[in-house]
Amino acid sequence: MNSHNSIILTKFYNFIKNNRSTLKQSLVALFICAIGDLCAGIILGNMTYFLNAFPGLLILIPGAIGMRGNIFGSFASRLSTNLHIGVLDPEFKKSDVLFTNLKSSFVLTMVLSVFLAVFAKIMCLIFNLRSIDLMDFILISVFAGIISNLIMLPITMFISFKSYKGGWDPDNVTTPLVAAFGDLFTLPAIIASLFILKNLGAGYFKDLVFSILILLIIIMFVYEVSRNKDIKRILIESTPTLLLCSFLGIYAGTVLDSFESTLLTNPTILTLVPLLSGESGNLVSILGARLSSSLHSGLIEPEFKFTNTTIVNLLIILSLAVIVYPFIAIISDLSSVIMGIQTFGLIQLILISVLAGLTLIPIMMMIVFGICILSYKHGFDPDNIVIPISTSITDAFSNTLLIAYSLLIITIFL
């Protein structure tokens, strides 16, 4: 028995030693991301006025946050792959590869913002939920998309290039950091879009602005698809995937909206929403980016076999998860104490976070691995598919598990 334990400890020590750099880089990125997600959670926890004034807004928020992470996470993953294989230089210089990725990300944001709003309104109608009208949904979503684009595109390039030049693997840091910035800036962008919508008023001018925006988005999409084959490939591969992801994001929002009273009476749990979904999405994004780069560089074959490289990547994610989930519960509770908000209880929050996270991550690791292999085998670029689909499924599952375990813990402790 002692010999068996000794072998396990030796293997564990060797695993930590051999992957110390990856674990260190990823943990630094995840802890920074957690602070960004915490800020988003604090903003969300203090958005009760807007959630009441604009019914249905809570349905749109997870989808909008997820869409930013999906689009800019894929953008970051493509930059990372191009840096790894030498197609792109880590310099802020004019480049066809860089320009193609910039334009495709901007167009995707605009198109998906419209569909996201439409999905949100449809879900409100299906489940008979109070909501603003479709035009308001679209204007909020598109304005928030424009604001986020102006912020996130330069941030994504900066993080990708600087991490690569600094000797860090972009697969370990870029996607989670970009997702965290997306989470952080999406809610302020939505709040800004609400003020823009309010200042538009009602009537002719608002209708005119709406018509012009829709027309410009259609023209932009058609023009880029017909003019540039590389942009066309990215848009054709990404759009169906991101449409599915948008629907999953809206489903996640519908779950939250259905339990709005529970969340509004327990703001600490509401603060935990972006943290749990954000850090879970970051973990699966790291795995997706690492597997995608390994496929592109030939380190793993597109086969459903758990090679040593694949197993090491899975163990890295599990190791990170064990550290991250208690941490986000602790900072969520601490932020509530500092802000004078009635807390749900530290032990209870840790239980919710750890149970939800460690239920979710093993399932998502298998899904990410499967999507990576299938997409690569069928000639699709995993950078355009894996992160959007996996993070959207993660958002939907994480919110469902968060609500389920929260209700369970409330029943047990209260």
PANU-959659 format. One line per field, with one value per residue (C-alpha): residue in one letter; z, x, y. Coordinates in nm, 4 decimals. Each point is the difference from the previous one (the first is absolute). Example, Ala and Ser with C-alpha at 12.3 -4.5 7.8 and 13.67 -1.06 7.14 Angstrom:
BEGIN
residu	A:S
Z	0.7800:-0.0660
X	1.2300:0.1370
Y	-0.4500:0.3440
END
This chain:
BEGIN
residu	M:N:S:H:N:S:I:I:L:T:K:F:Y:N:F:I:K:N:N:R:S:T:L:K:Q:S:L:V:A:L:F:I:C:A:I:G:D:L:C:A:G:I:I:L:G:N:M:T:Y:F:L:N:A:F:P:G:L:L:I:L:I:P:G:A:I:G:M:R:G:N:I:F:G:S:F:A:S:R:L:S:T:N:L:H:I:G:V:L:D:P:E:F:K:K:S:D:V:L:F:T:N:L:K:S:S:F:V:L:T:M:V:L:S:V:F:L:A:V:F:A:K:I:M:C:L:I:F:N:L:R:S:I:D:L:M:D:F:I:L:I:S:V:F:A:G:I:I:S:N:L:I:M:L:P:I:T:M:F:I:S:F:K:S:Y:K:G:G:W:D:P:D:N:V:T:T:P:L:V:A:A:F:G:D:L:F:T:L:P:A:I:I:A:S:L:F:I:L:K:N:L:G:A:G:Y:F:K:D:L:V:F:S:I:L:I:L:L:I:I:I:M:F:V:Y:E:V:S:R:N:K:D:I:K:R:I:L:I:E:S:T:P:T:L:L:L:C:S:F:L:G:I:Y:A:G:T:V:L:D:S:F:E:S:T:L:L:T:N:P:T:I:L:T:L:V:P:L:L:S:G:E:S:G:N:L:V:S:I:L:G:A:R:L:S:S:S:L:H:S:G:L:I:E:P:E:F:K:F:T:N:T:T:I:V:N:L:L:I:I:L:S:L:A:V:I:V:Y:P:F:I:A:I:I:S:D:L:S:S:V:I:M:G:I:Q:T:F:G:L:I:Q:L:I:L:I:S:V:L:A:G:L:T:L:I:P:I:M:M:M:I:V:F:G:I:C:I:L:S:Y:K:H:G:F:D:P:D:N:I:V:I:P:I:S:T:S:I:T:D:A:F:S:N:T:L:L:I:A:Y:S:L:L:I:I:T:I:F:L
Z	0.0000:0.0960:-0.3199:-0.2042:0.1687:-0.0582:-0.3732:-0.0202:0.1849:-0.2254:-0.3141:0.1403:0.0829:-0.3484:-0.1586:0.1947:-0.0740:-0.3740:-0.0401:0.2543:-0.2611:-0.1608:0.3368:0.1156:-0.3171:-0.0002:0.3700:-0.0360:-0.2943:0.1803:0.3187:-0.2025:-0.1848:0.3302:0.1023:-0.3306:0.0411:0.3589:-0.1225:-0.2519:0.2795:0.2233:-0.2873:-0.0654:0.3703:-0.0020:-0.3223:0.1690:-0.1150:-0.3663:0.0259:0.1304:-0.2405:-0.3092:0.0465:-0.1867:0.0225:0.2245:-0.2847:-0.2354:0.2390:0.0106:-0.3778:-0.0516:0.2402:-0.1625:-0.3505:0.0828:0.1435:-0.2981:-0.2728:0.1586:0.1512:-0.3503:-0.1297:0.2688:-0.0731:-0.3730:0.0810:0.2354:-0.2637:-0.2658:0.2399:0.0814:-0.3647:-0.1068:-0.2270:0.2177:0.1622:0.3539:-0.1146:-0.0406:-0.3726:-0.3026:-0.0836:-0.2277:0.2511:0.2865:-0.2034:-0.1143:0.3594:0.1169:-0.2623:0.0412:0.3786:-0.0436:-0.2530:0.2147:0.3015:-0.1920:-0.1607:0.3179:0.2042:-0.2113:0.0252:0.3736:0.0485:-0.2157:0.1971:0.3271:-0.1125:-0.1257:0.3358:0.1802:-0.2211:0.0345:0.3806:0.0371:0.1735:0.0297:-0.2478:-0.1978:-0.3714:-0.2726:-0.1329:0.3455:0.0413:-0.3350:0.0653:0.3450:-0.1386:-0.3050:0.1883:0.2652:-0.2784:-0.1624:0.3322:0.0873:-0.3432:0.0385:0.3336:-0.0484:-0.3415:0.1046:0.3428:-0.1616:-0.2346:0.2812:0.2309:-0.2801:-0.1280:0.3371:0.1551:-0.2998:-0.0027:0.3757:-0.0374:0.1304:-0.1901:-0.1274:0.0262:0.3794:0.0560:-0.2985:-0.0233:0.3732:0.0285:-0.3087:0.1341:0.3345:-0.1667:-0.2073:0.3179:0.1644:-0.2841:-0.1228:0.2930:-0.0092:-0.3781:0.0548:0.2603:-0.2432:-0.2730:0.2364:0.0414:-0.3784:-0.0478:0.2565:-0.1721:-0.3384:0.1395:-0.1911:-0.3466:-0.3406:0.0970:0.1876:-0.2953:-0.2379:0.2092:0.0214:-0.3782:-0.0794:0.2386:-0.1439:-0.3580:0.0756:0.1660:-0.3012:-0.2485:0.2063:0.0230:-0.3721:-0.1087:0.2091:-0.0910:-0.3729:0.0034:0.2151:-0.0081:0.3355:0.1723:-0.1774:0.1376:0.3555:-0.0204:-0.1586:0.2534:0.2984:-0.0604:0.0337:0.3048:0.1612:-0.0751:0.1953:0.2739:0.0111:0.0494:0.2821:0.1573:-0.0122:0.1547:0.2835:0.0451:-0.0002:0.2832:0.2018:-0.0810:0.1105:0.3463:0.0056:0.3408:0.1593:-0.1530:0.0901:0.3623:0.0146:-0.1805:0.0991:-0.2175:-0.2800:0.0427:-0.0391:-0.3404:-0.2183:0.2149:-0.0374:-0.3689:-0.0790:0.1732:-0.1283:-0.3509:0.0466:0.1071:-0.3019:-0.2264:0.1197:-0.0726:-0.3415:-0.0982:0.1123:-0.1835:-0.3119:-0.0088:0.0604:-0.2961:-0.2286:0.0976:-0.0211:0.3699:0.0106:-0.2754:-0.0782:0.1544:0.2987:0.1961:0.3354:-0.0770:0.2637:-0.1290:0.0195:0.3504:0.1253:-0.1350:0.1706:0.3317:-0.0241:-0.0274:0.2922:0.2154:-0.0803:0.0715:0.3512:0.0838:-0.1879:0.1230:0.3750:-0.0827:-0.1920:0.2820:0.2541:-0.1978:-0.0742:0.3714:0.0878:-0.2490:0.1531:0.3495:-0.1149:-0.1768:0.2957:-0.1899:0.1984:-0.0805:-0.0684:0.2148:-0.0927:0.0557:-0.1986:-0.2895:-0.0084:-0.0081:-0.2861:-0.2010:0.0516:-0.0555:-0.3141:-0.1369:0.0604:-0.1398:-0.3103:-0.0905:-0.0557:-0.2313:-0.1903:-0.0412:-0.1894:-0.2110:-0.0867:-0.0934:-0.2209:-0.1760:-0.0640:-0.1615:-0.2023:-0.1346:-0.1023:-0.1625:-0.2091:-0.1264:0.2290:0.1966:0.3720:0.0830:-0.1574:0.1569:0.3235:0.2301:-0.1045:0.0316:0.3161:0.1884:-0.0961:0.1196:0.3131:0.0595:-0.0359:0.2247:0.2581:0.0524:0.0240:0.2510:0.1946:0.0433:0.0802:0.2655:0.1399:0.0532:0.1553:0.2396:0.0872:0.0829:0.2193:0.1869:0.0185
X	0.0000:0.2795:0.1838:-0.3141:-0.0452:0.3661:-0.0362:-0.3055:0.1798:0.3042:-0.2153:-0.1833:0.3301:0.1372:-0.3210:0.0219:0.3719:-0.0365:-0.2980:0.0912:0.0387:-0.3373:-0.1764:0.1646:-0.0873:-0.3580:-0.0565:0.1295:-0.2359:-0.2942:0.0517:0.0144:-0.3121:-0.1723:0.0499:-0.1522:-0.2900:-0.0446:-0.0308:-0.2590:-0.1785:-0.0029:-0.1429:-0.2639:-0.0812:-0.0670:-0.2046:-0.3333:-0.1345:0.0776:-0.1277:-0.3322:-0.0181:0.0810:-0.1797:0.1670:0.3444:0.1266:-0.0698:0.2229:0.2955:0.1479:-0.0344:0.1727:0.2816:0.0378:-0.0002:0.2873:0.1991:-0.0804:0.0860:0.3069:0.1104:-0.0031:0.1800:0.2660:0.0238:0.0528:0.2692:0.1650:0.0009:0.1366:0.2741:0.0911:0.0289:0.1832:-0.2672:-0.0314:0.2684:-0.0637:0.0231:-0.2629:0.0659:-0.2274:-0.0696:-0.2544:-0.0462:-0.0583:-0.2281:-0.2105:-0.0489:-0.0849:-0.2685:-0.1534:-0.0256:-0.1678:-0.2528:-0.0764:-0.0688:-0.2482:-0.1859:-0.0154:-0.1190:-0.3162:-0.0669:0.0701:-0.2718:-0.2454:0.0651:-0.0515:-0.3391:-0.1076:0.0843:-0.2007:-0.3003:0.0335:0.0217:-0.2424:0.2584:-0.0297:0.2277:0.0778:-0.0885:0.2172:0.1330:0.1268:0.1659:0.1790:0.1104:0.1371:0.1834:0.1473:0.1091:0.1653:0.1691:0.1438:0.1341:0.1505:0.1644:0.1767:0.1426:0.0588:0.1697:0.3104:0.0091:-0.0021:0.2863:0.2019:-0.0330:0.0759:0.3097:0.1440:-0.0428:0.1690:0.2874:0.0396:0.0539:-0.3427:-0.2156:-0.3045:-0.2086:0.0370:-0.0675:-0.1554:-0.3418:-0.0842:0.1273:-0.1937:-0.3132:0.0452:0.0314:-0.3060:-0.1936:0.1236:-0.0900:-0.3228:-0.2155:0.1182:-0.0538:-0.3563:-0.0622:0.1372:-0.2286:-0.2978:0.0775:0.0380:-0.3367:-0.1627:0.1382:-0.1308:-0.3492:-0.2915:-0.1307:0.1466:0.3638:0.0300:-0.1538:0.2433:0.3059:-0.1226:-0.0536:0.3431:0.1778:-0.1701:0.0717:0.3683:0.0433:-0.1526:0.2155:0.3157:-0.0602:-0.0790:0.2921:0.2625:-0.1240:0.0063:0.3334:0.2446:0.0182:0.1813:-0.2625:-0.2685:0.1487:0.0139:-0.3542:-0.1467:0.1717:-0.0694:-0.3515:-0.1991:0.2064:-0.0465:-0.3740:-0.0251:0.2126:-0.2235:-0.3027:0.1766:0.0944:-0.3605:-0.1063:0.2456:-0.1580:-0.3486:0.1049:0.1177:-0.3091:-0.2252:0.1599:0.0352:-0.1659:0.2447:0.2978:-0.1185:-0.0596:0.3458:0.2290:0.3130:-0.1222:-0.0637:0.3597:0.1163:-0.1745:0.2693:0.2760:-0.1208:-0.0875:0.3048:0.2610:-0.1614:0.0045:0.3627:0.0986:-0.1624:0.1403:0.3533:-0.0578:-0.1519:0.2838:0.2679:-0.1609:-0.0541:0.3646:0.1100:-0.2096:0.1333:0.3609:-0.0342:0.0561:-0.3252:-0.1827:-0.3690:-0.1032:-0.2176:0.2963:0.1211:0.3680:0.2463:-0.0185:-0.3803:-0.0052:0.2521:-0.2183:-0.3085:0.1841:0.1229:-0.3599:-0.1152:0.2870:-0.0897:-0.3700:0.0694:0.1735:-0.2239:-0.3501:0.0587:0.1891:-0.2881:-0.2427:0.2326:0.0446:-0.3734:-0.0816:0.2795:-0.1275:-0.3478:0.1413:0.2054:-0.3002:-0.2308:-0.2236:-0.1666:0.2014:-0.1306:0.2745:0.3582:-0.0331:-0.3229:0.1542:0.3056:-0.2273:-0.2062:0.3073:0.1983:-0.2963:-0.1127:0.3533:0.1215:-0.3254:0.0389:0.3702:0.0390:-0.3027:0.1313:0.3488:-0.1463:-0.2178:0.2967:0.2168:-0.2754:-0.0708:0.3730:0.0485:-0.3235:0.0494:0.3619:-0.0845:-0.2737:0.2248:-0.1174:0.2347:-0.0487:0.0941:-0.3305:-0.2186:0.1293:0.0130:-0.3367:-0.1938:0.1716:-0.0255:-0.3667:-0.0839:0.1992:-0.2047:-0.3278:0.1097:0.1704:-0.3080:-0.2239:0.2340:0.0424:-0.3765:-0.0447:0.2730:-0.1050:-0.3556:0.1383:0.2282:-0.2802:-0.2253:0.2666:0.1314:-0.3006
Y	0.0000:0.2406:-0.0913:0.0719:0.3399:0.0779:-0.0699:0.2275:0.2811:-0.0378:0.0203:0.3025:0.1723:-0.0697:0.1293:0.3279:0.0324:-0.0660:0.2340:0.2659:0.2729:-0.0735:-0.0183:0.3221:0.1918:-0.1279:0.0715:0.3555:0.0536:-0.1638:0.2035:0.3217:-0.1144:-0.0710:0.3633:0.1125:-0.2430:0.1203:0.3588:-0.1193:-0.1859:0.3079:0.2063:-0.2669:-0.0203:0.3751:0.0062:-0.0658:0.3403:-0.0722:-0.3590:0.1310:0.2964:-0.2107:-0.3345:-0.2843:0.1610:-0.2817:-0.2444:0.2006:0.0456:-0.3561:-0.0270:0.3356:-0.0895:-0.3415:0.1455:0.2372:-0.2892:-0.2214:0.2497:0.1546:-0.3320:-0.1497:0.3097:-0.0477:-0.3729:0.0664:0.2573:-0.2508:-0.2743:0.2389:0.1110:-0.3615:-0.1075:0.3181:0.1498:0.3110:0.2165:0.1295:0.3609:0.2702:0.0269:-0.0088:-0.3630:-0.1677:-0.2835:0.2429:0.2276:-0.2969:-0.1136:0.3515:0.0539:-0.3449:0.0480:0.3393:-0.1322:-0.3046:0.2216:0.2135:-0.2904:-0.2060:0.2994:0.0113:-0.3727:0.0054:0.2613:-0.1959:-0.3200:0.1895:0.1306:-0.3437:-0.1601:0.2687:-0.0762:-0.3787:0.0090:0.2922:0.2202:0.3781:0.1756:0.3129:-0.0004:-0.1549:0.3314:0.0960:-0.3407:0.0417:0.3590:-0.0895:-0.3033:0.1777:0.3142:-0.2193:-0.1982:0.3130:0.1300:-0.3397:-0.0289:0.3332:-0.1150:-0.3730:-0.0153:0.2003:-0.1702:-0.3463:0.0890:0.1577:-0.3027:-0.2501:0.1781:0.1017:-0.3457:-0.1646:0.2509:-0.0446:-0.3740:-0.1034:-0.2477:0.1948:-0.3191:0.0163:0.3688:0.1785:-0.1644:0.0203:0.3582:0.1080:-0.1705:0.1775:0.3399:-0.0888:-0.0805:0.3186:0.2372:-0.1643:0.1117:0.3653:-0.0107:-0.1235:0.2720:0.2616:-0.1369:0.0354:0.3704:0.0366:-0.1726:0.2273:0.3118:-0.1162:0.0339:-0.1456:0.0647:0.0861:0.0626:-0.3292:-0.1869:0.1715:-0.0934:-0.3592:-0.0243:0.1478:-0.2390:-0.3091:0.1125:0.0670:-0.3411:-0.1795:0.1957:-0.0589:-0.3758:-0.0450:0.2203:-0.1794:-0.3491:0.0790:0.1846:-0.1988:-0.3811:-0.0215:0.2139:-0.2026:-0.3230:0.1359:0.1392:-0.3143:-0.2281:0.2243:0.1364:-0.3277:-0.0936:0.3401:-0.0028:-0.3244:0.1554:0.3074:-0.2213:-0.1865:0.3331:0.1165:-0.3318:0.0689:0.3428:-0.1513:-0.2324:0.3008:0.2057:-0.2867:0.0183:0.3785:0.0368:-0.2479:0.1807:0.3502:-0.1034:-0.1651:0.2490:-0.1951:-0.2883:0.2509:0.1200:-0.3610:-0.0401:0.1668:-0.1514:-0.3585:0.0203:0.2146:-0.2155:-0.3210:0.1435:0.1018:-0.3512:-0.1649:0.2753:-0.0743:-0.3685:0.0759:0.2351:-0.2484:-0.2928:0.2126:0.1101:-0.3612:-0.1167:0.2754:-0.0695:-0.3804:-0.0743:-0.1967:-0.1867:0.0634:-0.3312:-0.0859:-0.1301:0.1274:0.0434:0.1156:0.3601:-0.0022:-0.1502:0.2570:0.2821:-0.1446:-0.0365:0.3600:0.1237:-0.2173:0.1267:0.3599:-0.0639:-0.1322:0.3294:0.2434:-0.0927:0.0516:0.3206:0.1615:-0.0819:0.1626:0.3235:0.0137:-0.0195:0.2441:0.2578:-0.0214:0.0553:0.3010:0.1555:-0.0614:-0.2421:-0.2770:-0.3120:-0.3466:-0.1543:-0.0885:-0.3763:-0.0092:0.1958:-0.2271:-0.3054:0.1455:0.1010:-0.3216:-0.2337:0.1841:0.0377:-0.3541:-0.1401:0.2142:-0.0196:-0.3798:0.0059:0.3025:-0.1473:-0.2958:0.2315:0.2258:-0.2981:-0.1419:0.3307:0.0565:-0.3396:0.0058:0.3532:-0.0656:-0.3360:0.1633:0.2798:0.2797:0.2226:-0.0817:0.3612:0.1127:-0.2680:-0.1523:0.3026:0.1520:-0.3267:-0.1231:0.3307:0.0417:-0.3506:0.0827:0.3170:-0.1899:-0.2868:0.2233:0.2169:-0.3065:-0.1661:0.3256:0.0352:-0.3710:-0.0108:0.3403:-0.1246:-0.3196:0.1906:0.2455:-0.2954:-0.1628:0.3053:0.2332
END
